[in-house]
């Protein structure tokens, strides 16, 4: 049997200079999820935290330690047992920071 998979482009060449959350994505059908974050430009330090929700309205942080990004490149976070909705929260270490990034969410049945 072939497993069903899907990759969503959540942000494409987006520039952020303040804390942000991605748009919620419904993932209840998937058993595995993996965030891919491609950092194209970065001034400062960016912390990325996966967030979970039962309904897409109320959110909590995943139990894993957030990922800290300090340089350009491709980064990834994997999740299992995450419920029905996912989003990614980003925060900068200092107010004057910014980042240009691409964010993908890969889901697998």
C-alpha positions in Angstrom: 0.0 0.0 0.0 1.3 3.5 -0.9 1.1 6.0 1.9 -0.6 9.3 1.2 1.6 12.4 1.5 1.2 16.1 0.9 3.5 19.1 1.1 2.0 22.6 1.7 3.9 25.8 1.0 3.0 27.9 4.0 5.2 30.9 3.4 7.2 31.8 0.3 9.9 34.4 0.5 8.2 36.1 3.4 10.0 38.7 5.4 9.3 39.0 9.2 10.5 41.6 11.6 8.2 40.9 14.5 6.9 37.8 16.2 4.6 35.7 13.9 2.5 32.6 13.6 1.9 30.9 10.3 -1.7 30.3 9.1 -3.2 27.2 10.8 -3.2 24.0 8.8 -5.6 21.1 9.3 -3.6 17.9 9.6 -5.9 15.4 11.4 -5.5 12.8 8.6 -1.7 12.6 8.9 0.4 10.5 11.3 3.6 12.4 10.7 4.4 16.0 10.1 7.7 17.7 9.3 8.3 21.5 9.1 11.0 22.6 6.7 12.2 26.2 7.1 14.6 27.7 4.6 16.2 30.8 5.9 17.2 33.1 3.0 18.3 36.1 5.1 18.7 36.5 8.8 19.6 39.4 11.0 19.7 38.1 14.6 18.4 34.9 16.1 15.0 33.3 15.4 13.3 30.8 17.6 10.7 28.5 16.0 8.1 26.6 18.0 5.5 24.2 16.6 2.0 24.8 18.0 -0.9 22.4 18.2 -4.6 22.9 18.4 -7.7 20.7 18.6 -9.9 23.1 16.7 -7.7 25.7 14.9 -8.7 28.4 17.4 -6.9 27.8 20.7 -3.2 27.0 20.6 -0.5 25.5 22.8 3.2 24.9 22.2 4.5 21.4 21.4 6.4 19.7 24.2 9.6 19.6 22.3 12.3 22.2 22.8 11.9 25.0 20.2 14.5 25.3 17.4 16.9 28.2 17.5 18.1 29.5 14.2 21.3 31.6 14.0 22.3 31.4 10.3 21.0 31.0 6.8 20.2 27.4 5.7 17.5 24.7 5.7 16.1 23.5 9.1 13.6 20.9 10.0 11.3 19.9 12.9 9.4 16.6 13.0 6.2 15.9 14.9 4.0 12.9 15.8 0.8 12.7 17.9 -0.1 16.3 17.2 -3.9 16.3 17.0 -5.8 18.1 14.2 -4.2 21.5 13.5 -0.6 22.8 13.3 1.1 26.1 12.9 4.6 27.4 13.5 5.4 30.4 15.8 8.5 32.5 15.3 10.1 34.9 17.7 13.2 37.0 17.5 15.8 37.4 20.3 15.8 41.2 19.8 13.3 43.7 18.5 15.5 44.9 15.6 15.9 41.5 14.0 14.4 40.3 10.8 14.3 37.2 8.6 13.3 36.3 5.0 12.1 32.7 5.0 10.2 29.9 3.2 8.2 27.5 5.3 6.9 24.1 4.1 4.8 21.6 6.0 5.2 18.0 4.8 2.5 15.5 5.9 2.4 11.7 5.7 -0.3 9.2 6.4 
